[in-house]
Amino acid sequence: MPIVFFLFGLVFGSFFNALIYRLPRKEYTINSPRRSICPVCKHALSWKDNIPLFSYILLRGKCRYCGAKISFRYPLVEVLTALSFAVNASLFPLQQAIALSILTSGLIISSFIDLEHYLIPDTGIVLVGIGAGLYSFFSHQFPGILIEVLIVTGLMVAFFAISNAVRKDSFGFGDVELIAVLSLSVGLLGSLFVILFASISALLSYVILSVIKKKGFDKRAMIPFGPFISLGGYFTLLLIDHIKVLYGLN
């Protein structure tokens, strides 16, 4: 089963690459252009240019038509999607694995768009919400968990209002939405760990990059928080049962 999920992950990852490129750009839609194109020369790609992972390797990371370098993001998204699907299938029953694969799809799309454009698309939020809702249903948490979702959402909206009153654009509403929909799968306690994991990983990443680039710490630096929320959310989902046991809730 994990192998099947892995292969499906490669295929879906290829499609997610198209979404990651198109969704933030007004000149494109999901359906237009109908075929994938090279971002540099705009040449329509043939089927042999779109084989997940293998095309990138065979083409040595370059466009067949103009020779432009293909971003490493393309094979990375495909591999991450495939691996997450396989992990879901390895650790969870079939129904929950499918639900979590929908959820992780939304996290991957949201993360890579946020990294480049500092925004979290509605498509990503919707996918995470659908996956989280199905996971909650199949794990017998629904509808009781909705009370916890309302609490998390209220707290995050309040934090958004206060933080942006102190400093404008310090925290994006897309981050609020992402944590809110994730709470549908991890509940109130899990959401606290999502925020904890996200904050620690974001801080460590900023410190490491600052040291590598030999730059001083900038209090006003913009950091896309979506990828860290996604990372924290996924780790929390994998560990949520152990976390509940630790707090005597399971």
C-alpha positions in Angstrom: 0.0 0.0 0.0 2.7 2.6 0.8 4.3 2.0 -2.6 1.0 2.6 -4.3 0.6 5.8 -2.3 4.2 6.8 -3.2 3.5 6.5 -6.9 0.2 8.4 -6.7 2.2 11.1 -4.7 4.6 11.5 -7.6 1.8 12.0 -10.0 -0.1 14.4 -7.8 3.1 16.2 -7.0 3.6 17.0 -10.7 0.1 18.5 -10.8 0.7 20.5 -7.6 3.8 22.0 -9.3 1.5 23.5 -11.9 -0.9 24.8 -9.2 2.0 26.3 -7.3 3.1 28.2 -10.4 -0.3 29.2 -11.7 -2.4 30.1 -8.6 -0.5 33.3 -7.6 -0.3 34.6 -11.2 -3.3 36.4 -12.6 -2.4 35.6 -16.2 -3.0 31.9 -15.6 -5.8 29.7 -14.4 -5.9 26.0 -13.4 -7.3 25.1 -16.9 -5.4 27.7 -19.0 -3.1 27.0 -20.6 -4.3 23.5 -21.0 -0.8 22.0 -21.1 2.2 22.7 -18.9 4.6 25.2 -20.3 8.2 26.2 -19.7 8.2 29.3 -17.4 11.0 30.9 -19.4 10.3 30.2 -23.2 6.6 29.4 -22.7 6.9 26.4 -25.0 4.2 23.7 -24.4 5.7 20.6 -22.8 5.1 17.2 -24.2 4.2 14.1 -22.2 7.8 13.0 -22.0 8.7 16.3 -20.4 6.2 15.7 -17.6 7.1 12.3 -16.3 7.3 12.9 -12.5 10.9 13.1 -11.3 12.3 11.1 -14.2 11.9 13.9 -16.7 13.9 16.2 -14.5 16.7 13.7 -14.2 16.7 12.8 -17.9 16.7 16.4 -18.9 19.5 17.1 -16.4 17.4 19.9 -14.9 17.1 21.9 -18.1 14.3 22.8 -20.5 14.4 20.6 -23.6 13.5 23.6 -25.8 15.4 26.6 -24.5 18.0 25.1 -22.2 16.9 27.2 -19.2 17.5 25.7 -15.8 14.5 24.0 -14.3 13.9 25.0 -10.6 14.8 22.3 -8.1 11.4 23.0 -6.6 9.8 20.8 -9.2 11.4 17.4 -8.2 11.3 18.5 -4.5 7.5 19.0 -4.5 7.1 15.6 -6.3 9.3 13.8 -3.8 7.8 15.5 -0.7 4.3 14.7 -1.9 5.2 11.0 -2.6 7.0 10.6 0.7 4.2 12.1 2.7 1.6 10.0 1.0 3.7 6.9 1.7 4.2 7.8 5.3 0.4 8.4 5.7 -0.3 4.9 4.2 2.4 3.3 6.5 1.1 4.8 9.8 -2.7 5.1 9.3 -5.7 3.0 8.2 -6.7 3.4 4.6 -9.5 6.0 5.1 -7.4 8.2 7.4 -4.4 7.8 5.1 -6.4 9.2 2.2 -7.7 12.0 4.3 -4.2 12.9 5.5 -2.9 12.8 1.9 -5.5 15.4 1.0 -4.5 17.5 4.0 -0.8 17.2 3.2 -1.5 18.2 -0.4 -2.9 21.4 0.8 0.0 22.0 3.1 2.5 21.5 0.3 0.7 23.8 -2.1 0.3 26.5 0.6 3.9 26.2 1.7 5.6 26.6 -1.6 3.4 29.5 -2.7 4.0 31.2 0.6 7.7 30.8 0.3 7.8 32.6 -3.1 4.8 35.0 -2.8 4.2 35.5 0.9 0.6 34.4 0.6 -1.4 31.3 1.3 -3.9 30.5 -1.4 -7.6 29.6 -0.8 -7.1 26.4 -2.7 -4.5 25.2 -0.1 -6.7 26.2 2.8 -9.7 24.3 1.3 -7.7 21.1 0.7 -6.3 21.2 4.3 -9.9 21.8 5.6 -11.3 18.9 3.6 -8.5 16.5 4.6 -8.7 17.6 8.3 -12.5 17.2 8.3 -12.3 13.7 6.9 -9.5 12.7 9.2 -11.6 14.0 12.2 -14.6 12.1 11.0 -12.8 8.8 10.4 -10.9 9.1 13.7 -14.3 9.6 15.5 -13.5 13.1 16.7 -16.3 14.8 14.8 -18.5 16.7 15.6 -17.2 17.2 19.2 -13.9 18.7 18.0 -15.8 21.7 16.5 -15.9 23.3 19.9 -12.1 23.2 20.0 -12.0 24.5 16.5 -14.1 27.5 17.4 -11.8 28.2 20.4 -8.6 28.0 18.3 -10.1 30.2 15.6 -11.3 32.8 18.1 -7.9 32.9 19.7 -6.0 33.2 16.4 -8.3 36.0 15.2 -7.7 37.9 18.4 -3.9 37.4 18.1 -4.1 38.5 14.5 -5.9 41.7 15.5 -3.6 42.5 18.4 -0.3 41.8 16.5 -1.3 43.8 13.5 -2.4 46.7 15.8 1.0 46.7 17.3 2.8 46.3 14.0 1.0 46.4 10.6 1.3 43.2 8.5 3.2 41.4 11.2 1.0 38.3 10.9 -1.0 37.2 7.9 -4.6 36.2 8.0 -3.7 33.2 5.8 -1.7 31.9 8.7 -4.8 32.3 10.9 -6.9 30.3 8.4 -4.2 27.6 8.1 -4.0 27.0 11.9 -7.8 27.1 12.2 -8.4 24.4 9.6 -5.5 22.3 11.0 -7.2 22.4 14.4 -10.1 20.4 12.9 -7.7 17.4 12.9 -5.5 18.1 16.0 -7.9 20.0 18.3 -7.0 22.6 20.9 -4.0 20.9 22.5 -2.6 19.9 19.1 -2.9 23.4 17.8 -0.7 24.7 20.7 2.0 22.2 19.6 1.5 23.3 15.9 2.3 26.9 17.0 5.2 25.8 19.2 6.8 23.6 16.5 6.2 26.3 13.8 7.7 29.1 16.0 10.8 27.1 17.0 11.5 25.9 13.5 11.0 29.4 12.0 13.3 30.9 14.6 16.0 28.3 14.0 15.8 28.7 10.3 16.1 32.4 10.5 19.1 32.2 12.8 20.9 29.6 10.6 20.2 31.6 7.4 21.5 34.8 9.1 24.7 33.1 10.1 25.2 31.5 6.7 24.6 34.8 4.9 26.6 36.7 7.6 23.8 39.2 8.2 22.7 40.7 11.4 19.3 40.0 12.9 16.6 42.3 11.5 13.6 42.7 13.7 11.5 43.8 10.7 12.5 40.9 8.4 9.6 39.2 6.7 9.4 35.4 7.2 6.8 33.2 5.3 5.3 31.4 8.3 3.1 29.1 6.2 5.8 26.4 5.6 6.6 26.3 9.3 2.9 26.0 10.3 2.6 23.1 7.7 5.7 21.4 9.1 4.5 21.8 12.7 1.0 20.7 11.7 2.2 17.5 10.0 4.6 16.6 12.9 1.8 17.2 15.3 -0.6 14.9 13.4 2.0 12.1 13.5 2.6 12.6 17.2 -0.9 13.7 18.4 -1.7 10.3 20.0 1.5 10.4 22.0 0.9 14.0 23.0 -2.6 13.1 24.3 -1.2 10.2 26.3 1.4 12.5 27.8 -1.3 14.9 29.0 -3.6 12.0 30.1 -6.2 12.7 27.4 -6.1 9.4 25.6 
